[in-house]
Amino acid sequence: MLEITDTLSIDERELEERFIRASGPGGQNVNKVSTAVELRFDVRHSPSLPAAVRDRLARLAGRRMTDDGVLVIRAERHRTQERNREDARARLADLVREALYVPKKRVATKPSRAAKARRVDSKVKRGSVKKLRQSRPSFD
């Protein structure tokens, strides 16, 4: 089980891991050993997540989400397979935790009468400054 919070966890059977060759530094090791991890999680068909969390997770995932609703996380920061596995799982958990947060609804408000007055006063003041700066030719 991948623990997300005290009340939410994802079953190991819902996660699919593929080990692939990583790019970047590592000498000969990078050409021989498949240390990078591609973690796949089917968000759309996951029984572990509530529907609202699934929707927010799909929005948060962006390009990491396939058309089939599968979230793909690629981890290749570390030189060992085990550390990359842990990194991928931690990133998945963080993303799901972020999707658990329900954003507050924005309440539309109107500017107060005093705010409107301040705005108009500043515009009038600015206009008078510009008026004073205008050079007028004097005809003697």
MDTraj code that builds the backbone (N, CA, C; nanometers):
import mdtraj as md
import numpy as np

residues = "MET LEU GLU ILE THR ASP THR LEU SER ILE ASP GLU ARG GLU LEU GLU GLU ARG PHE ILE ARG ALA SER GLY PRO GLY GLY GLN ASN VAL ASN LYS VAL SER THR ALA VAL GLU LEU ARG PHE ASP VAL ARG HIS SER PRO SER LEU PRO ALA ALA VAL ARG ASP ARG LEU ALA ARG LEU ALA GLY ARG ARG MET THR ASP ASP GLY VAL LEU VAL ILE ARG ALA GLU ARG HIS ARG THR GLN GLU ARG ASN ARG GLU ASP ALA ARG ALA ARG LEU ALA ASP LEU VAL ARG GLU ALA LEU TYR VAL PRO LYS LYS ARG VAL ALA THR LYS PRO SER ARG ALA ALA LYS ALA ARG ARG VAL ASP SER LYS VAL LYS ARG GLY SER VAL LYS LYS LEU ARG GLN SER ARG PRO SER PHE ASP".split()
xyz = np.array([
    [0.0831, -0.1189, 0.0000],
    [0.0000, 0.0000, 0.0000],
    [0.0875, 0.1253, 0.0000],
    [0.0506, 0.2198, -0.0849],
    [0.1184, 0.3492, -0.0888],
    [0.0350, 0.4453, -0.0052],
    [0.0888, 0.4830, 0.1113],
    [0.0170, 0.5696, 0.2045],
    [0.0196, 0.7142, 0.1538],
    [-0.0982, 0.7725, 0.1360],
    [-0.1090, 0.9124, 0.0957],
    [-0.1362, 0.9966, 0.2203],
    [-0.2421, 0.9635, 0.2915],
    [-0.2746, 1.0255, 0.4203],
    [-0.3153, 0.9136, 0.5153],
    [-0.3606, 0.9507, 0.6348],
    [-0.4054, 0.8495, 0.7312],
    [-0.5282, 0.7746, 0.6801],
    [-0.6110, 0.8425, 0.6027],
    [-0.7364, 0.7832, 0.5569],
    [-0.7313, 0.7326, 0.4133],
    [-0.6306, 0.7725, 0.3357],
    [-0.6255, 0.7365, 0.1945],
    [-0.4947, 0.6659, 0.1600],
    [-0.5072, 0.5544, 0.0913],
    [-0.3896, 0.4829, 0.0427],
    [-0.4233, 0.4178, -0.0909],
    [-0.3192, 0.3942, -0.1706],
    [-0.3360, 0.3339, -0.3025],
    [-0.2790, 0.1930, -0.2981],
    [-0.3554, 0.0980, -0.3473],
    [-0.3131, -0.0420, -0.3483],
    [-0.1973, -0.0615, -0.4464],
    [-0.1025, -0.1462, -0.4086],
    [0.0148, -0.1741, -0.4933],
    [-0.0265, -0.2280, -0.6304],
    [-0.1376, -0.3015, -0.6358],
    [-0.1802, -0.3613, -0.7632],
    [-0.2255, -0.2568, -0.8647],
    [-0.2552, -0.1350, -0.8168],
    [-0.2962, -0.0277, -0.9085],
    [-0.1767, 0.0412, -0.9734],
    [-0.0573, 0.0171, -0.9189],
    [0.0642, 0.0795, -0.9711],
    [0.1372, -0.0175, -1.0623],
    [0.1849, 0.0347, -1.1733],
    [0.2622, -0.0465, -1.2672],
    [0.3974, 0.0215, -1.2858],
    [0.5052, -0.0536, -1.2646],
    [0.6396, 0.0023, -1.2769],
    [0.7146, -0.0644, -1.3905],
    [0.7791, 0.0193, -1.4714],
    [0.8666, -0.0317, -1.5778],
    [1.0036, 0.0289, -1.5555],
    [1.1057, -0.0518, -1.5704],
    [1.2418, -0.0020, -1.5534],
    [1.3038, 0.0167, -1.6902],
    [1.3540, 0.1373, -1.7141],
    [1.4089, 0.1732, -1.8445],
    [1.5458, 0.2357, -1.8245],
    [1.6185, 0.2489, -1.9315],
    [1.7517, 0.3086, -1.9222],
    [1.7383, 0.4595, -1.9062],
    [1.8161, 0.5122, -1.8147],
    [1.8132, 0.6558, -1.7867],
    [1.9073, 0.7296, -1.8799],
    [1.8777, 0.8571, -1.9020],
    [1.9691, 0.9410, -1.9778],
    [2.0579, 1.0148, -1.8785],
    [2.1595, 1.0805, -1.9281],
    [2.2424, 1.1622, -1.8409],
    [2.3677, 1.0923, -1.7940],
    [2.4336, 1.1481, -1.6900],
    [2.5622, 1.0951, -1.6460],
    [2.5501, 0.9579, -1.5825],
    [2.6601, 0.8852, -1.5811],
    [2.6605, 0.7530, -1.5196],
    [2.7641, 0.6625, -1.5830],
    [2.8375, 0.7132, -1.6805],
    [2.9435, 0.6335, -1.7427],
    [2.8872, 0.5134, -1.8152],
    [2.9620, 0.4004, -1.8098],
    [2.9175, 0.2781, -1.8776],
    [2.7892, 0.2244, -1.8166],
    [2.7723, 0.2538, -1.6870],
    [2.6551, 0.2038, -1.6145],
    [2.5243, 0.2457, -1.6826],
    [2.5221, 0.3690, -1.7369],
    [2.3998, 0.4224, -1.7961],
    [2.3590, 0.3428, -1.9207],
    [2.4556, 0.2816, -1.9876],
    [2.4262, 0.2037, -2.1078],
    [2.3866, 0.0597, -2.0777],
    [2.4185, 0.0122, -1.9589],
    [2.3967, -0.1286, -1.9252],
    [2.2741, -0.1533, -1.8372],
    [2.2555, -0.0666, -1.7389],
    [2.1565, -0.0934, -1.6339],
    [2.0329, -0.0052, -1.6511],
    [1.9160, -0.0654, -1.6355],
    [1.7904, 0.0094, -1.6440],
    [1.7556, 0.0629, -1.5060],
    [1.8028, 0.1830, -1.4756],
    [1.7810, 0.2392, -1.3418],
    [1.6619, 0.3338, -1.3353],
    [1.6228, 0.3906, -1.4464],
    [1.5094, 0.4832, -1.4453],
    [1.3793, 0.4067, -1.4279],
    [1.2831, 0.4710, -1.3627],
    [1.1539, 0.4076, -1.3359],
    [1.0431, 0.4875, -1.4037],
    [0.9536, 0.4156, -1.4698],
    [0.8337, 0.4762, -1.5262],
    [0.7165, 0.4184, -1.4476],
    [0.6585, 0.5004, -1.3618],
    [0.5477, 0.4579, -1.2767],
    [0.4172, 0.4968, -1.3450],
    [0.3279, 0.3994, -1.3618],
    [0.1983, 0.4246, -1.4263],
    [0.0872, 0.3973, -1.3256],
    [-0.0083, 0.4911, -1.3201],
    [-0.1214, 0.4796, -1.2279],
    [-0.2474, 0.5178, -1.3036],
    [-0.3399, 0.4240, -1.3138],
    [-0.4645, 0.4472, -1.3870],
    [-0.5597, 0.5268, -1.2978],
    [-0.5581, 0.6574, -1.3162],
    [-0.6377, 0.7479, -1.2327],
    [-0.7861, 0.7303, -1.2606],
    [-0.8208, 0.7226, -1.3867],
    [-0.9618, 0.7184, -1.4266],
    [-1.0366, 0.5974, -1.3701],
    [-0.9688, 0.4828, -1.3586],
    [-1.0352, 0.3602, -1.3122],
    [-0.9922, 0.3186, -1.1720],
    [-0.9347, 0.4093, -1.0958],
    [-0.8855, 0.3763, -0.9626],
    [-0.9997, 0.3737, -0.8600],
    [-1.0181, 0.2604, -0.7912],
    [-1.1208, 0.2552, -0.6863],
    [-1.0764, 0.3230, -0.5568],
    [-0.9489, 0.3533, -0.5447],
    [-0.8950, 0.4127, -0.4220],
    [-0.9268, 0.5604, -0.4074],
    [-0.9502, 0.6285, -0.5202],
    [-0.9692, 0.7734, -0.5156],
    [-1.1153, 0.8129, -0.5350],
    [-1.1625, 0.9107, -0.4587],
    [-1.2973, 0.9651, -0.4815],
    [-1.3019, 1.0380, -0.6164],
    [-1.4194, 1.0511, -0.6728],
    [-1.4357, 1.1108, -0.8063],
    [-1.3824, 1.2538, -0.8131],
    [-1.4086, 1.3342, -0.7103],
    [-1.3633, 1.4736, -0.7108],
    [-1.2106, 1.4813, -0.7115],
    [-1.1467, 1.3930, -0.6364],
    [-1.0002, 1.3899, -0.6308],
    [-0.9448, 1.3459, -0.7660],
    [-1.0116, 1.2495, -0.8302],
    [-0.9689, 1.2038, -0.9633],
    [-0.9698, 1.3184, -1.0635],
    [-1.0751, 1.3990, -1.0597],
    [-1.0865, 1.5120, -1.1526],
    [-0.9771, 1.6158, -1.1289],
    [-0.9550, 1.6488, -1.0000],
    [-0.8514, 1.7473, -0.9681],
    [-0.7123, 1.6938, -1.0034],
    [-0.6905, 1.5643, -0.9808],
    [-0.5621, 1.5015, -1.0132],
    [-0.5374, 1.5041, -1.1634],
    [-0.6406, 1.4799, -1.2416],
    [-0.6271, 1.4837, -1.3877],
    [-0.5901, 1.6248, -1.4334],
    [-0.6487, 1.7254, -1.3683],
    [-0.6178, 1.8640, -1.4041],
    [-0.4751, 1.9001, -1.3638],
    [-0.4333, 1.8542, -1.2448],
    [-0.2988, 1.8846, -1.1953],
    [-0.1905, 1.8142, -1.2764],
    [-0.2201, 1.6932, -1.3233],
    [-0.1195, 1.6120, -1.3916],
    [-0.0769, 1.6730, -1.5241],
    [-0.1690, 1.7362, -1.5936],
    [-0.1351, 1.8024, -1.7194],
    [-0.0869, 1.7045, -1.8244],
    [0.0340, 1.7275, -1.8767],
    [0.0889, 1.6442, -1.9842],
    [0.1299, 1.5048, -1.9377],
    [0.1426, 1.4856, -1.8063],
    [0.1805, 1.3532, -1.7546],
    [0.0656, 1.2533, -1.7637],
    [-0.0541, 1.3021, -1.7947],
    [-0.1720, 1.2162, -1.8056],
    [-0.1930, 1.1790, -1.9522],
    [-0.2126, 1.0482, -1.9778],
    [-0.2386, 1.0039, -2.1146],
    [-0.3862, 1.0222, -2.1471],
    [-0.4218, 1.0009, -2.2738],
    [-0.5625, 1.0132, -2.3150],
    [-0.6507, 0.9076, -2.2487],
    [-0.5901, 0.7962, -2.2080],
    [-0.6647, 0.6877, -2.1431],
    [-0.6839, 0.7111, -1.9939],
    [-0.6303, 0.8210, -1.9403],
    [-0.6451, 0.8505, -1.7981],
    [-0.5392, 0.7854, -1.7125],
    [-0.4242, 0.7536, -1.7711],
    [-0.3143, 0.6916, -1.6963],
    [-0.2098, 0.7992, -1.6682],
    [-0.1752, 0.8125, -1.5404],
    [-0.0738, 0.9079, -1.4982],
    [0.0627, 0.8408, -1.5088],
    [0.1555, 0.9047, -1.5802],
    [0.2894, 0.8482, -1.5999],
    [0.3907, 0.9391, -1.5323],
    [0.4651, 0.8823, -1.4374],
    [0.5703, 0.9565, -1.3682],
    [0.7018, 0.8876, -1.3977],
    [0.7965, 0.9633, -1.4522],
    [0.9266, 0.9088, -1.4874],
    [1.0291, 0.9630, -1.3884],
    [1.1016, 0.8723, -1.3231],
    [1.2020, 0.9114, -1.2239],
    [1.3380, 0.8584, -1.2657],
    [1.4332, 0.9506, -1.2843],
    [1.5680, 0.9093, -1.3212],
    [1.6729, 1.0005, -1.2584],
    [1.6382, 1.0617, -1.1463],
    [1.7304, 1.1550, -1.0793],
    [1.8477, 1.0824, -1.0153],
    [1.8214, 0.9620, -0.9650],
    [1.9229, 0.8901, -0.8881],
    [1.9880, 0.7814, -0.9728],
    [2.0994, 0.7283, -0.9225],
    [2.1746, 0.6299, -0.9998],
    [2.1331, 0.4864, -0.9678],
    [2.0464, 0.4698, -0.8677],
    [2.0014, 0.3336, -0.8356],
    [1.8525, 0.3199, -0.8626],
    [1.8160, 0.1977, -0.8971],
    [1.6768, 0.1669, -0.9294],
    [1.5871, 0.1891, -0.8077],
    [1.6335, 0.1465, -0.6915],
    [1.5531, 0.1544, -0.5692],
    [1.5222, 0.2999, -0.5323],
    [1.6227, 0.3863, -0.5406],
    [1.6009, 0.5280, -0.5059],
    [1.5089, 0.5950, -0.6071],
    [1.5181, 0.5559, -0.7332],
    [1.4277, 0.6100, -0.8345],
    [1.2850, 0.5618, -0.8100],
    [1.2683, 0.4371, -0.7662],
    [1.1350, 0.3844, -0.7321],
    [1.0734, 0.4667, -0.6194],
    [1.1526, 0.4908, -0.5152],
    [1.1048, 0.5692, -0.4008],
    [1.0691, 0.7113, -0.4435],
    [1.1525, 0.7688, -0.5316],
    [1.1295, 0.9045, -0.5801],
    [0.9982, 0.9123, -0.6587],
    [0.9751, 0.8160, -0.7464],
    [0.8526, 0.8152, -0.8272],
    [0.7289, 0.8011, -0.7387],
    [0.7354, 0.7117, -0.6417],
    [0.6225, 0.6917, -0.5504],
    [0.5973, 0.8153, -0.4653],
    [0.7043, 0.8798, -0.4197],
    [0.6896, 1.0010, -0.3384],
    [0.6261, 1.1128, -0.4214],
    [0.6660, 1.1246, -0.5487],
    [0.6084, 1.2271, -0.6354],
    [0.4613, 1.2000, -0.6631],
    [0.4246, 1.0726, -0.6795],
    [0.2838, 1.0369, -0.6981],
    [0.2034, 1.0737, -0.5732],
    [0.2568, 1.0382, -0.4564],
    [0.1882, 1.0683, -0.3304],
    [0.1697, 1.2195, -0.3133],
    [0.2724, 1.2975, -0.3466],
    [0.2630, 1.4437, -0.3352],
    [0.1553, 1.4992, -0.4275],
    [0.1509, 1.4446, -0.5491],
    [0.0513, 1.4920, -0.6469],
    [-0.0907, 1.4599, -0.6000],
    [-0.1102, 1.3417, -0.5454],
    [-0.2431, 1.3020, -0.4959],
    [-0.2805, 1.3869, -0.3745],
    [-0.1817, 1.4132, -0.2857],
    [-0.2068, 1.4982, -0.1689],
    [-0.2501, 1.6379, -0.2126],
    [-0.1866, 1.6890, -0.3167],
    [-0.2219, 1.8206, -0.3688],
    [-0.3637, 1.8197, -0.4266],
    [-0.4032, 1.7070, -0.4871],
    [-0.5372, 1.6952, -0.5450],
    [-0.6441, 1.6811, -0.4360],
    [-0.6059, 1.6387, -0.3171],
    [-0.7015, 1.6255, -0.2062],
    [-0.7502, 1.7622, -0.1584],
    [-0.6662, 1.8645, -0.1748],
    [-0.7004, 1.9990, -0.1297],
    [-0.8102, 2.0570, -0.2182],
    [-0.9195, 2.0975, -0.1556],
    [-1.0313, 2.1581, -0.2296],
    [-1.0137, 2.3093, -0.2268],
    [-0.9934, 2.3719, -0.3438],
    [-0.9740, 2.5172, -0.3434],
    [-1.1017, 2.5898, -0.3042],
    [-1.0846, 2.7056, -0.2366],
    [-1.1999, 2.7849, -0.1952],
    [-1.2664, 2.8475, -0.3170],
    [-1.3965, 2.8591, -0.3113],
    [-1.4693, 2.9271, -0.4179],
    [-1.4458, 3.0767, -0.4044],
    [-1.4245, 3.1417, -0.5159],
    [-1.4034, 3.2858, -0.5145],
    [-1.5386, 3.3552, -0.5010],
    [-1.5458, 3.4492, -0.4075],
    [-1.6676, 3.5259, -0.3873],
    [-1.6502, 3.6601, -0.4574],
    [-1.7344, 3.6858, -0.5554],
    [-1.7246, 3.8109, -0.6298],
    [-1.7675, 3.9267, -0.5409],
    [-1.6864, 4.0321, -0.5377],
    [-1.7200, 4.1507, -0.4579],
    [-1.7123, 4.2732, -0.5465],
    [-1.7780, 4.3800, -0.5004],
    [-1.7743, 4.5057, -0.5739],
    [-1.6869, 4.6030, -0.4963],
    [-1.6195, 4.6952, -0.5670],
    [-1.5387, 4.7935, -0.4938],
    [-1.6279, 4.8851, -0.4118],
    [-1.5778, 4.9254, -0.2939],
    [-1.6557, 5.0128, -0.2061],
    [-1.6612, 5.1544, -0.2647],
    [-1.7502, 5.2334, -0.2088],
    [-1.7644, 5.3716, -0.2554],
    [-1.6340, 5.4484, -0.2311],
    [-1.5694, 5.4228, -0.1167],
    [-1.4436, 5.4907, -0.0836],
    [-1.3333, 5.4505, -0.1824],
    [-1.3300, 5.3227, -0.2215],
    [-1.2287, 5.2764, -0.3169],
    [-1.2491, 5.3420, -0.4528],
    [-1.3756, 5.3548, -0.4928],
    [-1.4053, 5.4221, -0.6198],
    [-1.3611, 5.5681, -0.6140],
    [-1.3881, 5.6337, -0.5003],
    [-1.3520, 5.7744, -0.4828],
    [-1.2002, 5.7917, -0.4870],
    [-1.1267, 5.7021, -0.4215],
    [-0.9798, 5.7071, -0.4229],
    [-0.9267, 5.6936, -0.5647],
    [-0.9872, 5.6024, -0.6414],
    [-0.9454, 5.5804, -0.7798],
    [-0.9663, 5.7066, -0.8632],
    [-1.0835, 5.7675, -0.8505],
    [-1.1147, 5.8881, -0.9271],
    [-1.0228, 6.0032, -0.8839],
    [-0.9989, 6.0161, -0.7526],
    [-0.9107, 6.1224, -0.7023],
    [-0.7704, 6.1084, -0.7593],
    [-0.7205, 5.9863, -0.7637],
    [-0.5847, 5.9654, -0.8155],
    [-0.5785, 5.9979, -0.9645],
    [-0.6867, 5.9687, -1.0366],
    [-0.6909, 6.0005, -1.1799],
    [-0.6933, 6.1526, -1.2012],
    [-0.7705, 6.2210, -1.1184],
    [-0.7801, 6.3668, -1.1281],
    [-0.6445, 6.4292, -1.0963],
    [-0.5793, 6.3769, -0.9919],
    [-0.4489, 6.4274, -0.9502],
    [-0.3463, 6.4078, -1.0612],
    [-0.3465, 6.2899, -1.1208],
    [-0.2536, 6.2588, -1.2293],
    [-0.2780, 6.3519, -1.3486],
    [-0.4038, 6.3759, -1.3787],
    [-0.4388, 6.4660, -1.4879],
    [-0.3905, 6.6074, -1.4630],
    [-0.4022, 6.6536, -1.3372],
    [-0.3577, 6.7904, -1.3051],
    [-0.2059, 6.8016, -1.3138],
    [-0.1332, 6.6955, -1.2766],
    [0.0130, 6.6944, -1.2894],
    [0.0511, 6.7060, -1.4359],
    [-0.0173, 6.6318, -1.5221],
    [0.0109, 6.6367, -1.6658],
    [-0.0223, 6.7751, -1.7227],
    [-0.1292, 6.8330, -1.6721],
    [-0.1720, 6.9655, -1.7184],
    [-0.0640, 7.0697, -1.6867],
    [-0.0070, 7.0607, -1.5645],
    [0.0968, 7.1536, -1.5228],
    [0.2239, 7.1382, -1.6055],
    [0.2491, 7.0172, -1.6530],
    [0.3721, 6.9920, -1.7286],
    [0.3638, 7.0387, -1.8730],
    [0.2448, 7.0662, -1.9219],
    [0.2296, 7.1089, -2.0614],
    [0.2957, 7.2454, -2.0783],
    [0.3743, 7.2560, -2.1824],
    [0.4375, 7.3856, -2.2073],
    [0.3510, 7.4635, -2.3051],
    [0.3191, 7.5858, -2.2669],
    [0.2379, 7.6699, -2.3523],
    [0.3258, 7.7858, -2.4015],
    [0.3271, 7.8037, -2.5301],
    [0.4106, 7.9156, -2.5795],
    [0.3490, 8.0484, -2.5371],
    [0.4335, 8.1389, -2.4912],
    [0.3835, 8.2708, -2.4503],
    [0.4033, 8.3690, -2.5635],
    [0.2982, 8.4451, -2.5956],
    [0.3038, 8.5437, -2.7035],
    [0.3089, 8.6812, -2.6402],
    [0.4248, 8.7420, -2.6371],
    [0.4396, 8.8743, -2.5767],
    [0.4122, 8.9840, -2.6731],
])
top = md.Topology()
chain = top.add_chain()
for i, resn in enumerate(residues, 1):
    res = top.add_residue(resn, chain, resSeq=i)
    for name in ("N", "CA", "C"):
        top.add_atom(name, md.element.get_by_symbol(name[0]), res)
traj = md.Trajectory(xyz[None], top)
